[in-house]
Amino acid sequence: MSDDILALDAKHVWHPFTQAATAAPALHAVRGQGAVIETADGKQYVDLVSSWWVNLHGHANPVIARAVAEQAGTLEQAIFAEFTHAPAARLAAKICAQLPGDLDRVFYSDDGSTAVEVAMKMARQYWGNMGQDRRVYVGFDGGYHGDTVGAMSLGRTSGYFGAWESMLFPVEIAPFPHTWDGDDTIEAREAAALADFDAILDRNQGQIAAIIIEPLIQGAAGMRLCRPEYLRAVAERAKAAGTLLILDEVMTGFGRTGAVFACQKAGITPDMICLSKGLTGGFLPMAMTVTRDFIYQAFLGQDVSRAFLHGHSYTANPLGCAAGLASLELLLGAECQARIQAIEAVHRARLDRMAGLAAVSKPRLCGTMAAFDLPNGEAGAKLKLIFRERGLLLRPMGNVLYLLPPYCMNDGALHQAWDIIEDEVSKISGADPCCASRKSSGPWMTNSVIP
Ligand SMILES: *Cc1c(COP(=O)(O)O)cnc(C)c1O
């Protein structure tokens, strides 16, 4: 019945981040197992992007599937302004136990965008409750935080939001000095970036509600890495300036950088942290904004207007929480931790080989995420279709090709994928006029670049 589904889809469904007039037709997925998604025509696709960075333990993972099914037969939803339940309380406690410092209070929401929106609203009201009217947010060049208006405003330099420019509110944008293997310019660029960052802090003294950054990896900006040194310097300065530091770990969380959370790897403790994507292992949309205790305390009082009057219909959905608990247990297990290390080792070896190819520049690696630049976006778009033909699901962002596989992927399968990538990328000569003539316009400043 594959044709029927595709026809119904073509007639009635509107796909995200897709120009339907020119995109290759959607694939009709019928089942998933491990890193593989199978389509109705019997083809198999290796999901090297973890289905938009959400999947940790493979598709239809039986442990998580069982946890969700059991929860669905017990309690599917209960209004969270009145009730609590075991999955929500336990998941909050387990996440807090993994986080540094007194990041001890969880506010649940639905997706990465809402986790960021909640953090931004909380920061503003925190200062209001403290008797200060602080209106400035500081974001970072190229940063992406989601598609709601606050998150878009913060991510206004990501290049994705041209159509809504007039809706966005002003924010301060600090530099994000990105780096790669063998980059010998980073220390100078980092120093210049910090000088700019200091200037922003200086001219907004007492006005900054929060500083918000994607720690270690800017995802949608094209898998751009910064050094932990820069992150630590930003964190120290945020503290010295007396403002709040929010880490958007929607992509970096849950093992992507090698550590469970990027803040641990960088050795910093933010005031708030936003989590989603990997939170449920890719089973259900759910998010959380975790705050330090003093922020929660500032919302207490006899007056209801001091409270955080924000919520979503499905807040702390029990199925999502059950999936989150099962996924976290798998993630913390020895087997998964070993896979994360192994994936990084395979990436390292293969990236080092790729670095010798004419079409490859700026190879970079952080945990289970490996990336490099192609000569231009056309090469990326062309390769995407070729990889699809060869059974690999990859989605180059402009001229950036990256891998972000589920942790269940074994070394053999990962090497096979890299073999195909190496084979195809080696056919692109760096000097090929089709590919080298136009320099990419740099960090994602076109709306044709989609994550
Ligand atoms: C994907 C992403 C978001 C938005 O999450 P959604 O679930 O798509 O709303 C926010 N921040 C970062 C860093 C992301 O990668």
Ligand as a Chemical Component Dictionary entry (heavy atoms), coordinates in Angstrom:
data_LIG
# 
_chem_comp.id                   LIG 
_chem_comp.type                 NON-POLYMER 
_chem_comp.pdbx_formal_charge   0 
_chem_comp.three_letter_code    LIG 
# 
loop_
_chem_comp_atom.comp_id 
_chem_comp_atom.atom_id 
_chem_comp_atom.alt_atom_id 
_chem_comp_atom.type_symbol 
_chem_comp_atom.charge 
_chem_comp_atom.model_Cartn_x 
_chem_comp_atom.model_Cartn_y 
_chem_comp_atom.model_Cartn_z 
_chem_comp_atom.pdbx_ordinal 
LIG C1 C1 C 0 17.000 21.364 17.715 1  
LIG C2 C2 C 0 17.456 22.403 18.645 2  
LIG C3 C3 C 0 16.547 23.245 19.291 3  
LIG C4 C4 C 0 15.070 23.212 19.010 4  
LIG O1 O1 O 0 14.504 21.996 19.371 5  
LIG P1 P1 P 0 13.098 21.551 18.745 6  
LIG O2 O2 O 0 12.775 20.292 19.477 7  
LIG O3 O3 O 0 13.326 21.344 17.295 8  
LIG O4 O4 O 0 12.118 22.636 19.025 9  
LIG C5 C5 C 0 17.023 24.148 20.215 10 
LIG N1 N1 N 0 18.340 24.240 20.461 11 
LIG C6 C6 C 0 19.247 23.450 19.873 12 
LIG C7 C7 C 0 20.685 23.586 20.228 13 
LIG C8 C8 C 0 18.837 22.506 18.932 14 
LIG O5 O5 O 0 19.738 21.744 18.312 15 
# 
loop_
_chem_comp_bond.comp_id 
_chem_comp_bond.atom_id_1 
_chem_comp_bond.atom_id_2 
_chem_comp_bond.value_order 
_chem_comp_bond.pdbx_ordinal 
LIG C1 C2 SING 1  
LIG C2 C3 SING 2  
LIG C2 C8 DOUB 3  
LIG C3 C4 SING 4  
LIG C3 C5 DOUB 5  
LIG C4 O1 SING 6  
LIG O1 P1 SING 7  
LIG P1 O2 DOUB 8  
LIG P1 O3 SING 9  
LIG P1 O4 SING 10 
LIG C5 N1 SING 11 
LIG N1 C6 DOUB 12 
LIG C6 C7 SING 13 
LIG C6 C8 SING 14 
LIG C8 O5 SING 15 
# 
